Amino acid sequence: NGMDYLVVACEEIAEVQQQLTKALRGKEQKLTLIEEMADVLLGMEFLNSVYEIDVNVYGSYLNTKEISYFKILEQLNKLQASILNAILTNDTSSLKNNCVEVLFSFDLLKKNFDK
């Protein structure tokens, strides 16, 4: 039934979280992480089916989040170059402003994933 899929999906997501936590502690097991990520993707397909989620609607949300994510990453890359330049030229004012922008970009990135 649908509840079984929810339990399995929660368990699979927790297993990915466990692998990510291991990686943070320096005990990364990349192949295990890949396997768990594949399980989560399969679980998402089951949830789409159980909840009769239109693949096009799901894809639209995914695309919107992906675009936002990549725009923020692009901005962070530009800021990284500006920060490096500010360090090399000893421009503390630019360095401070760029660091504030980085924090703002990370906040946007987090908010994008929290939606």
MOFENUR-V996698 format. One record per pair of residues at least 12 apart in sequence whose ideal C-beta (glycine too) atoms are under 7 Angstrom apart, sorted by the first residue. I is the first residue (numbers start at 1). GAP is how many residues later the second one is. Records with the same first field share a line. If there is no record, write none. Layout:
I=GAP  GAP
This chain:
2=48
5=41  42  45
8=35
9=34  38
12=24  27  28  31
13=27
15=21  24
16=20  21  24
19=13  14  17
65=47
68=44
69=40  43
72=33  36  37  40
75=30
76=26  29
79=19  22  23  26
82=12  16
83=12  15  16
86=12
